[in-house]
């Protein structure tokens, strides 16, 4: 007879079926001592579709089943396939021996048996016989489940679990629900990231890729612990932090104000500065004018730029500067790369040689731009 797992009368529980992926039901000899001690079920399988391969002697039959019994009782189940020719005569057999109580460790459970046989070329059908035998007591506790007979070596898929209980009422049975005691946990549920619970039964807790909640996920967000750091953020130059995740800290903007000098040159007396003009300077910029070498005044001029422009007439009071002297004009602001223009005084009535350089905020040495 066919019985459900987990019923009364000592039949195997749901935990037994789950242990070997059993279905909802299993075969048993029967619950009454009034029934015959030996119960059988049969099925005939025709080989018409596989006949060409069988005649060629290339087919191997596979028989498998889970067989068992109740605790220490010797009640048992066995399966045998008898291969028959066209006249009904037996030309071969595949038996699966019963599982003894010792093989079950005296537990109520089922154990897998399997066997194979090269199908005789004269075989045209198979008779499958399941036998449950009662050796004593008031019930036939020979059990069988997941019976499979194939000619292509295939194994059956898992049996239906539609009958399995849904303990938490979330419409997912305990074969698919990874926690059947909590209705908020089941396949398809919203998985709260990194709370240590696998709510959607995906095999692990969800990962929060945006821990700082700035709208950018790792790895695009190069610092997921600070909401002010993400692609597109304003990158403050020179603070050592890559706020916009571009791969480096932003560079200071550079001052590029046009600097012009008016000169008077004499082959004998030297060169003197007639005037200095700075245009398009950024708001808050300062201009520093210095001179080193023969003929230079001892003081350094420093002026704030107003309205983006600065004009200084005769900054050195028309002093004659001698060859080798260097005049430097530095246009700077604390948060920008300063523009440094140097003029080297030359001899023979030549106009000074001009060079343009840069000075980064906090740096001490002037460098090429």
C-alpha angles and dihedrals in degrees: 000000000000117000136182121241113250098030123133129268094070097291117155114284129232089265090063092053092046089053093068101018095261122178129241095278140032138193120261134175092237141270100256131082087208089072121086114279090236120053124184138190123191140191131183121215121194119216098207096122093049096041096109092053092044091052088051090056094236102116124101118192120216124201123186137164143156109246130181151127148216122300111289096345119119093222107127149168130226136183129210132179116205114199113214136195126226092280094050097257119142113250099170144347142211112207127189110203120225119264110246125221089249091054088052090049086241090292129130099252146104129252128202121251125184138172139171136207135184102244112241113244091240095055114116103165144007132227112209114202125189113192127189116191129197114208097180144327128064100293138050102239099181105131133196135174142162095031113186133180119177140165097202101054093252123143124218122256121245114294123249116284096187089118096057116115125258101214098180096042096236092129093252118108121225092259091067102022110087090203112027091178095066121058092201090063118073141106110301096021119136107267113216105220119247098353092122093249127109096214096169096046090238093140099262145032117280117257121233106225093182106050095157091050095227093135095255125104129214131291091028087053104068092196113032091177095067123057091203092063117074140106110300096021119135107267113214108218120240099006094111092241124114096214096168095046092237091138098260143041115276116264121241113258114253127236110232102175115158109250119194132178131197115215141189115205130194126182092224108022097044131226132318133190114243098179148342127217128188119184137186094014116168120257111279096019123146130211120215120190119192136167132200127187139039116344095016120135116244095238132078118224118224125182137170116234114239122199090355097294139085131190122188118180117206095351092184097038091253094297115172108242117209127226113283095032116128126214115199127194115192121190108191148165126181096245099041139067105261121236112231120191120186129191120196115205114233134195134241096050094297120148115247119275112248127215129177120214140166137229119199120217110275093012121124100199127067114231140184113279 
